[in-house]
Amino acid sequence: MEIRWFRHQSSETVHHYRNGEDQYVEQLREYQERTELVKAGLSQGILDLRILDLRPSDDGQYVCIVQNAGSYAEATMDLEVSGVWP
């Protein structure tokens, strides 16, 4: 199974998970060490991405693509950052 989260406007990788492991080679520099795929829900189809140390630049649309043995699914979500905490 492969799960890829990316920024909609740039199509660049925010987080990549493949064959049971996180893949960091293609990850955008500004997301390094700030993202985590919540694996507890994977078996139920829950593909939550946690972004740590949220920044105003994280605001925007994200796309999640899932590929598994010939099947493909895509979902889009909007993240609105309305404030930054110290």
Beta strands, then each sheet from edge to edge (+ up, - down):
strand 1: 2-7
strand 2: 13-18
strand 3: 21-23
strand 4: 35-37
strand 5: 49-51
strand 6: 60-68
strand 7: 71-79
sheet 1: 3+ 2- 1+ 6- 7+
sheet 2: 4+ 5-
end
